[in-house]
Amino acid sequence: MTASGTPLDCTLGARMVFFLMTLALLAVGVVVMMGIARIYRERCVADLIDWKPTRSYETEAMFEEQDVEQMIAAQNEYRRRRGASEITEQDVRAQAAEDEQVRARGRGPFAQGGGFEDEDEPPPPKPRRAKRKGKWPVR
């Protein structure tokens, strides 16, 4: 019904025209997107939107170094309060190297081998799916 109260004339031909126009519009959209992709396939997305990183790699490395220094200073302050000896950057590097060796051997919760305690212990078997006896489940 229209606003004036007359019935709409939705014949099969009108519906077919609407359907075909919709398909044509979708096809045109796909062709346009493929054309844009073909034109810009050699360019980087960062170039298209003129994006540059906020900080350089050198600045990031400098911040990482400062972070390590601050963490060592904070840990030394805590150790001084407890009466323990202070640690140096060499101590931290030695601890990190030891942790990496443990991780490389495959022990502990963050092991590369999945964290199994014994190297000769096989990994647990994967659960098997039950085989169906027939094509359709019986209800």
N, C-alpha and C positions, 0 to 999 in steps of 0.2 A: 504494500500500500504506500502511496505517496502522501505527502502532507495534505493534498487536496482531497484525499479519500479515494482516488482512482487506483485500481490495481496495477502493479508493475507488469510490464510485458517482458518476461524473462524467457524468451524462446531459446531453443537449443542453439540457434545460430548466434545469438548474443552471448550466450555462455561460452561457446567455442571461440568467439573472437576475444573475449576476456582472457580465456585460458592461453590462447596462442600469443597474445600480447604480453602476458606475464612471462611465458617461456622465452619470448624474444628479448625482453628486458633483462632477464637473468643471463641469457647467452651473451648479450652485449656487455654486461658487467664482467663476465668471465673473460671475454676477449680483451676488454680494456685493461683488466688486471694483468693478464698475460703479456700484453704489450708493454705496460709499465715495468714489469719484472724483466722483460727482455732488454729494454732500454738501459736499465740501471743494474744489470747483473755484474758488471765489471767494477762497480763502485762499492765502497764500504758504507754501511749504514751510518757510521759516525760522520762520514763526509757529507752525507745527504742532509743530516740534521745539524751539521756544524758543531759537533760535540767534541770537547776536549777534556781530558781528565783534569780533575781539580788540583791534583798534586803530582809532581814528577816522581819517578822511582827513587831518585836521590833523596828527595825530601822524605819519602816513606821510610827509606833505610835509616835516615838520621833520626826519625821519630822512634823507630824500633830500638835503636841504640840507646836513646834517651829513656825509653820505657824500661829497658833492662837495668840501666843505672839506677833509676828511681825505685825499681822493685828490690834491688840489692840493698839500697840505702834504707828502705823501709824494713826489710828483713833484718838488717844489722841493728837497727834501732830496737826492734823487738828482742833480738838476741842479747843486746846490752842490758836491757831491763831484766832479763832472766838470768844474766850473769854468764851466758854462753859466749864462746869466742865468735868473732865476726867472720863472715865469709867474703871471699874475693870473687872477681869475675872468673878467674881460673877455676876456682872451686865449682862455680855454677856450670862452667863448660864441661868439667870432668863429670859432674852429675848427669848432665844432658847426654854426654857420650855414653855413659854407662846405661842410661835409660834406653838409648837407641840400640845398644847391643842386646839388652834384654828383649826388646821388642823384635829385633831381627831374629833372635833364637826362637821366637814363637811362644813366649811365656807371658802370663799376666793378662789383664783384661783388655789391653789395647794391642795385643799381639797381631802380627801380620798373618800368622797362620790360623787365626780364629780363636786364640786364647786357650788351647788345650794344654793341660799341665804336663803330660808326658808326650815326648815327640814320637815314641813308638806306638802310642795309643791311636787306633784308627778313629776317624770322625764318626759320630753317631749315624746310623742308617737313616735314610730319608723315609718318611712314612709312605706306605704303599696304599694305593687306592684299591678298594674292594672291587673285585670283578663282578659285573652283572651277569646273572644267569640267563636272562632273556632280554629281548629288545625293549620291552616296556615294563615299567615297574608295576608290580601286582598290588592292587589296593583292595 
